């Protein structure tokens, strides 16, 4: 779920060691789940990761919300920073059933998922591709009705949750709730 999604390079995703093409494509985002997004942003800013844009995903601005295959209302604080090769994301669950709250209960704070571009294939094909490979949908939604995101039940098989998301070509970031800049070097 990335607001500052940038451009991804198109590669064939082939693996020299296996001779197979990767369904996932390129890693485009790394997400940390936290109980306190401001504390986590502060630490990452001190490491030079930022600036950050913070948004609140609610049932009012995020449609088609699902949890474990059923409609569900949830609210998340979601923050983005564009790195040179990857987007950094922070998610703080606020309310409703989420895989992010489950992660906090089970593992505590930390890296929750990696998002992949699936070589830019159409959204429906991505969804079908995960299902064909035996991975059920864990959580999904459409932020602003146009940024589709989906998380899959890949943790048991891979130790990590995987996400894919889609932005239309004409996407423009909404106004952020808050912006956190890098500290001045003066």
Buried (B, 14 or more C-beta within 10 A) or exposed (E): BBBBBBEBEEEEBEEEEEEEEBBBBBBBBBBBBBEEBBEBBBEBBEEEBBBBBBBBBBBEBBEEBBBEEEEBBBBBBBBBBBBEEBBBBBBBBBEBBBBBBBBBEEEEBEEBBBBBBBBEBEBEEBBEBBEEEEBEBBBBBBBBEEBBBBBBBBBEEEEEBBBBBBBEEEEEBEEBEBEBEBEEEE
